[in-house]
Amino acid sequence: MSTPPASDDSARRLGWLFLLLAPPAYGALTLAFGMDANWDLRNYHWYNGYALLTGRIGFDLLPAQMPTFYNPLLDLPFFLLADRLPARVAGFVWGSVQGINLSLLFLLAAACLRIGSERQRTLAAMALAVMGGLGGGTLGLIGTTFHDNLVSLGVLGALVVIARGLPAAPAGTGGNLLDGPAPSSFGRVALAGLMAGAAMGAKNPTVIYAVGLCLAFLALPARPWRRLWLAFFFGVGVLGGLALAGGFWMAHLWIEYGNPVFPHMNHVFKSPFAAISDYVNVSFFPPSKIARILFPFVFTFQPLTVGEVPWFDARVLALFVLVPLGAAAALATRSRPRDWLTQAPATRFLLVALTITYTLWVVMFCIYRYLVPVEMLAPLALVMAVGLLPLARRLRVGLAAALLAALQLTVQPADWGRVAWADRWVSAEVPPIADPDNSMVLMAGYWAIAHVIPSFPKRVSFVRIQSNFLQPDSVGNGYLAILKDKVATHRGPYLMLSTIPDTPGAAKAAALLGLRLDTASCRPIPNNLGETLNLCAVERAAME
């Protein structure tokens, strides 16, 4: 057996070093960005993890507004970390977990690139991985609880498993999916599907990636039946992953409300506990068909059309332009020998998967955070697209390098809200409550206030009477009967929790339930993530 060249050993050591050091380096970068205080964290990510851990699901009603019904699986580990560890330690660990994306991006790029020596490919793969972790949206999500850069681990993991099973992947990485032994090939794609399905089960919008990857098998250069079987077994894996990560929550929603994705798609499931609506957020949809077709030209320069905060990153726009050009060039020159910069089957698979994923995104969501895994993959995909152009090889390498450098230098990260690091991630100064075992706290207004609930005595129950899902005067939403019954049958003291500006509106909402808010009794609840809240007494006399 021949001994590998010394340069190959050096490249492998360099690769292993990157795999091991990239996640903690990303964790350290998290500390430089500050402590996450985003609106969704305060509205539901903190509360939902707490509720799953302490068995409060069903004990409180709608405390986190409509996201009360979202799968809390990924919120639980964050709550455990941030509630039990100093905030900086928790932030480092959380950022390091998100940094595994860089390791997966490196493995994917290393399996796909076909330029230079092994050391050059290793260095190029490292550069593409680092760029994938430094996009405008990706940097904005570092250390946060949105989870778009957490479910990306399932998407990228699936791609690594697939790419390393395609022809010309590094030796020892598995059988050839295109014509290798069926059991190993179908088992490999089922494993990839399991990863993508778990991401989808943990956060439902990731469905666009599961579908994109599944359909991309049909574009591989293999026999038609082989392609269909690969897609089928990937789909089987997706269903298994969906059941593992989301099955328990979908079963809960089905048993309680008759809709496994409640309240979404209720125009299909017609649960009596929500309005007959699809509950789709259409606020980010383009105003016209032309704007939707050319959407990257719009949102790249007007980021508030696809998100709540400004940012800048032109890599998705670059993909939108270069992928069709590269595909057209590849079709026009398909009779010539292929001298692409990346492996042909992997190139075809990834670019088709990203095209389908983007198409589904622009039809279903138009929320940029859901496109962050595409942003991560964009550097490698751009090398693939440039590699298809009918130019001299050296010119293509230079063009790709110049384009990637220009894109990275112009990145401006998003900021969904951060504060200086504190000893504890969430803290609130709740005033004494006279009878906590029998008290009910009503919640009103539309602001994010559920993050203070874990600071209250454990036996206090919370009922949100005003939210983005339900109001006391809602029509056609059967959940209102549950809410009214819980409030009316309570026999202990009532309190009202809201922001100070929302207190007048809270009084009006209470009046619709026959209650009167005592504004003279209001006491402040300072907290470290948001504005000071009000806790006011509510009188029951009007109900008797």
URNOR-V734391 format. One record per helix or strand. SS is the DSSP state (a for helix, b for strand). FROM is the first residue (numbers start at 1). LEN is the number of residues. If there is no record, write none. Layout:
# URNOR-V734391
ss=SS from=FROM len=LEN
ss=SS from=FROM len=LEN
This chain:
# URNOR-V734391
ss=a from=6 len=28
ss=b from=35 len=2
ss=a from=39 len=16
ss=b from=57 len=1
ss=b from=60 len=2
ss=a from=65 len=5
ss=a from=73 len=12
ss=a from=87 len=12
ss=a from=100 len=13
ss=b from=113 len=1
ss=a from=118 len=15
ss=a from=136 len=6
ss=a from=148 len=16
ss=a from=182 len=21
ss=a from=204 len=16
ss=a from=224 len=34
ss=a from=266 len=4
ss=a from=289 len=5
ss=a from=295 len=5
ss=a from=303 len=3
ss=b from=312 len=1
ss=a from=315 len=18
ss=b from=342 len=1
ss=a from=344 len=21
ss=a from=368 len=20
ss=a from=393 len=17
ss=b from=412 len=1
ss=b from=418 len=2
ss=b from=428 len=1
ss=a from=436 len=3
ss=b from=440 len=4
ss=a from=450 len=6
ss=b from=461 len=4
ss=a from=479 len=10
ss=b from=494 len=6
ss=a from=503 len=9
ss=b from=516 len=10
ss=b from=527 len=1
ss=b from=533 len=7
ss=a from=541 len=3
